[in-house]
Every structure is written in structure tokens, then in C-alpha cells.
């Protein structure tokens, strides 16, 4: 059975990552970040309201169209401090709020956003299914949830490596062995949600762009 991670572990891990996150992960995750923004803006048009969950240092915020309204949340206050600096640096007047928030208990009313974007988040939260429930709750009917994430291998050497690396990865703040089956189990219990797209992403297809649609 897949081991879980706890909130305190995640908070401590990303407090350590905050000063160097952009330098370490900026280029590695760039294609996925930009693909998720393209997907989000295609879904909501040029005047949507977008929630970015796990906004981190705000590295993706300048890439959104200024005509879309953005709200960002993260569990890590040190990461959000960097995001707020970026908003000021780039004069991002379309960012309405950046808040510390638990993804399992989003402080927004139902049907608040046209799109929910979560980049590299689902494998780094204690309860992924509860987080997805919250994404589905706050997205409007006809809206989308856009994920970019590592999906664990189902077999072979990569699967063996992910399982062996898992204890170390948890201390760093994520699960490397997170299986696609967890997402299919979740979506199978949601009558108003469907899978729109699952697209492999660089590097080497280890990541996926995943789009869920909410029935209008």
C-alpha cells in the first residue's frame, strides 16, 4: 500500500526549497507550466477567473494573460513571500490574491473559478483525493481542472526505482510512485466530472498534463 505524507513534512520541505526552487526546478518544469497555462486559458477564454493551487514562488504568474484574474494559494508561507515579490516586480495587477491555504479545505464558495490549475501539486499533498474533491467543488460547471504532475510507472525498472526512492522523496515533500490508478478511481466516483485529456510531458514523458471537465 502506498504510504502517505503529512502536512508538516510538506511545509518544512517547501520552506527549505523556497530560496532555491526557481533555480533548481525552473527549467525542468517550464514546459509543463506553460502547457498548463495554455490549457487553462483555452478553457476559460480571455476573461476567466483562475485558481492556481500550489502557486509556490509564483514563477508561472507572469505567463498568464493579463486579462485573466488570478488567485494563488500555497501551504508554504516562505514560497508565497517569493510569489508576492514577483507580483510586485512584474506589476501583475491581474493577481487578486495570494494566500496561505490548505488544499483540503479551500476557503472559497462553490463554483468560484472557471479553471483550477495545479502544477506538480497532487503528489505533494497529504490527501490527493480530498484536494481533488475541493478542486471539483470550487470550479464552475463547464469549467476545468488542469493538472501537470509526475505519474508513477506501472512496471519495470522505473517503478522499482520510484518505490526504492519513495522514503527519501517524502522527506523532500512528494511521492514519486503516485499511480494513475488513484486518479481513475477518483474520477470514477464523480458523476459530474470526466477526463478530457492525458498528455505525456517532458522530460522523457515522466510527467503528464491532465484535464478534467465539470459538467455544465
Steps between C-alpha positions, in 0.01 A plus 500: 500500500624847414626693801368850555667826599391749762443874482783592736751307288384686188517841671852439628618364166375796297629753752843351425437504124377863488838676456618270220180362346507708182866425437463124560162435337434802277627355172408139580133586550476783245333304218237360735429838657451668164289215364268522802458875450416452132244234595349717773465805278357293218237374744397836644564740214646845544311613810487205736561461870778250566608342827861381503545248780855458624601829343835478683737780408258625237735404219209441260299815580663734243417253220123531536307750289446822692132483406446197724455544875728284713486372857791298635521285811777299660568323830846656525525856626869532398407401143215752495731778614700440183177501297396835645840646412452376143154659476648835607801463271285432193210731600254213464178690560296197389604303811214554742637306797781275622413312817626226727237228477456126544390336174280261695292791636479774239349820640297576185130457424382230262537578127743789553748447216492432128815288527704347780867447413724276712856466373708227667267503801299178524798284594601749769181524707405270790157409359489527118139381472378757751690770311340392172158507668566861594617589148180349360290691753643845427515470120192621314277269295653485155842579646818295517759370742845505338774291660862455409663226700736210517311174463671190634599217269281191512782249450866455414822661622350847541230357728766323708704819525199710602411256777856490631534879484160566665623530864756765399252682276248529783754689707544733202124553478350271233411143394687369194287185466157667474297279260253599228259252661442741789370760259282252312350378827426858600339597168292180494317622810419843356193500277549865407870469407674343201851460362552728200867439433807317625812613316862394577738788571879542505740400631471152347126473556540467877240775545144536369265784419156385620174685444177425682174664391201579720160450343315818412 
